[in-house]
């Protein structure tokens, strides 16, 4: 969390995700991102090692996470795990509404749950995530879209169990 945020009063909703899922998701995002924000992606193993060192284009994951984690009990911060959102989508919507001091009817909650579902976001990919987050080949065949699976991955299949990255992720999972 940036230093200047300490004296400004506003509400923050911070969504964290399991580091293993973040790594896999970010790897695919970089792989298909049309702006080519990085010169060389390398193998997943190489990327994972760079990620664990904080040497990727979006900066150090753990420093960012920790800067918000230390504020998770602040009255103006709602800290939510992506995994909890998937497990209880409706409950998460209610929790956010309560945090924002918004009274919502059941019909309004139903509407939010519908429009924030993975299926609905994929169906509206071009409208909501803009075309630059979608990659197609020369024939127009879809290679990647911003919402890849939206599910909890089994990313350890991506790692060689003897790699430095695998060991670092296992260690990080205890964070």
C-alpha positions in Angstrom: 0.0 0.0 0.0 1.5 3.3 -0.9 2.6 5.6 1.9 0.3 8.5 0.8 -2.7 6.3 1.3 -2.3 6.4 5.1 -3.8 9.9 5.4 -6.6 9.7 2.7 -9.9 8.2 3.8 -11.5 5.9 1.3 -12.5 2.3 1.0 -10.3 -0.4 -0.4 -11.5 -3.8 -1.6 -8.4 -6.0 -2.0 -8.7 -9.4 -3.6 -5.8 -11.7 -3.2 -5.3 -15.1 -4.9 -3.2 -18.1 -4.2 0.3 -17.4 -5.4 0.3 -20.6 -7.5 -2.8 -19.5 -9.4 -1.5 -16.0 -9.8 1.7 -17.3 -11.3 -0.1 -19.5 -13.9 -2.6 -16.8 -14.7 0.0 -14.1 -15.2 2.2 -16.4 -17.3 -0.7 -17.0 -19.8 -1.6 -13.3 -19.7 2.0 -12.3 -20.6 2.1 -15.0 -23.3 -0.8 -13.7 -25.2 -0.8 -10.0 -24.4 -0.6 -8.2 -27.7 1.4 -5.3 -26.4 4.3 -7.6 -25.8 5.1 -5.9 -22.5 8.1 -8.2 -21.9 10.9 -9.0 -24.3 11.3 -12.7 -23.4 8.9 -14.8 -21.5 10.8 -18.1 -21.5 9.5 -21.3 -20.1 7.1 -21.5 -17.3 9.9 -22.6 -15.0 12.0 -19.6 -15.9 9.0 -17.3 -15.5 8.1 -18.8 -12.1 11.7 -18.3 -10.8 11.6 -14.6 -12.0 8.1 -14.2 -10.4 9.4 -15.5 -7.1 12.2 -13.0 -7.2 9.8 -10.2 -8.0 11.5 -9.7 -11.4 8.4 -9.6 -13.6 6.7 -6.7 -15.3 4.0 -6.3 -12.7 6.5 -6.1 -9.8 7.0 -8.1 -6.7 3.8 -10.0 -5.8 4.7 -10.7 -2.2 5.6 -7.1 -1.4 2.3 -5.9 -2.8 0.3 -8.6 -1.0 2.1 -7.9 2.3 1.5 -4.1 2.0 -2.3 -4.7 2.0 -2.2 -7.7 4.4 -0.9 -5.5 7.2 -4.0 -3.3 6.8 -6.6 -6.1 6.6 -8.1 -5.2 9.9 -8.4 -1.5 9.1 -12.0 -0.2 9.0 -11.6 1.0 5.4 -10.1 -2.2 4.0 -11.9 -5.3 2.9 -9.5 -8.1 2.3 -11.0 -11.0 0.3 -9.5 -14.2 -1.0 -10.4 -15.1 -4.6 -10.9 -18.7 -3.4 -13.5 -17.6 -0.9 -15.3 -15.6 -3.6 -15.6 -18.8 -5.7 -16.8 -20.8 -2.8 -19.5 -18.3 -1.7 -20.2 -15.9 -4.6 -23.5 -14.6 -3.1 -22.0 -14.3 0.4 -19.1 -12.3 -1.0 -21.5 -9.9 -2.8 -23.3 -9.4 0.5 -20.1 -8.8 2.3 -19.0 -6.2 -0.2 -22.4 -4.5 0.0 -22.2 -4.4 3.8 -18.6 -3.0 3.6 -19.8 -0.3 1.2 -22.8 0.4 3.4 -25.2 -0.4 0.6 -28.6 -2.1 1.3 -29.4 -4.4 -1.5 -32.5 -6.4 -2.2 -32.3 -10.1 -3.0 -33.1 -9.2 -6.6 -30.2 -6.8 -6.8 -27.9 -9.4 -5.3 -29.1 -11.9 -7.8 -28.4 -9.5 -10.6 -24.9 -8.8 -9.3 -24.2 -12.5 -8.9 -25.4 -13.1 -12.5 -23.3 -10.3 -14.0 -20.2 -11.2 -12.1 -20.3 -14.9 -12.9 -17.5 -16.3 -14.9 -19.8 -17.5 -17.7 -21.3 -14.0 -18.0 -17.9 -12.3 -18.0 -16.6 -14.7 -20.7 -19.8 -14.0 -22.8 -19.1 -10.3 -22.5 -15.4 -10.5 -22.9 -15.1 -8.1 -25.9 -17.4 -5.6 -24.2 -16.0 -5.6 -20.7 -12.3 -6.6 -21.0 -11.7 -4.7 -24.3 -10.3 -6.3 -27.4 -6.7 -5.8 -26.4 -7.0 -8.6 -23.8 -8.1 -11.1 -26.4 -5.5 -12.8 -28.7 -6.4 -14.4 -32.0 -4.2 -16.0 -34.6 -3.9 -14.8 -38.3 -7.1 -16.7 -39.2 -9.1 -15.1 -36.4 -9.1 -18.3 -34.2 -9.3 -17.4 -30.5 -6.0 -18.2 -28.7 -6.7 -16.5 -25.4 -9.1 -14.2 -23.7 -8.8 -12.2 -20.5 -10.9 -14.6 -18.5 -9.0 -17.8 -19.1 -10.7 -20.4 -16.8 -11.7 -18.4 -13.7 -11.2 -21.7 -11.8 -8.7 -22.6 -9.1 -5.9 -24.1 -11.1 -3.8 -27.1 -10.4 -0.7 -25.2 -11.2 1.8 -27.5 -9.6 1.5 -29.6 -12.8 3.3 -26.7 -14.4 6.4 -27.2 -12.2 9.2 -29.7 -12.2 9.2 -31.0 -8.6 13.0 -30.6 -8.4 13.0 -26.9 -9.6 13.8 -23.9 -7.5 10.5 -22.4 -8.5 8.6 -25.4 -7.2 10.4 -25.3 -3.9 9.8 -21.5 -3.6 6.1 -21.8 -4.4 5.7 -24.6 -1.8 7.5 -22.3 0.7 5.4 -19.3 -0.3 2.2 -21.2 0.2 2.8 -21.1 3.9 3.0 -17.2 3.8 
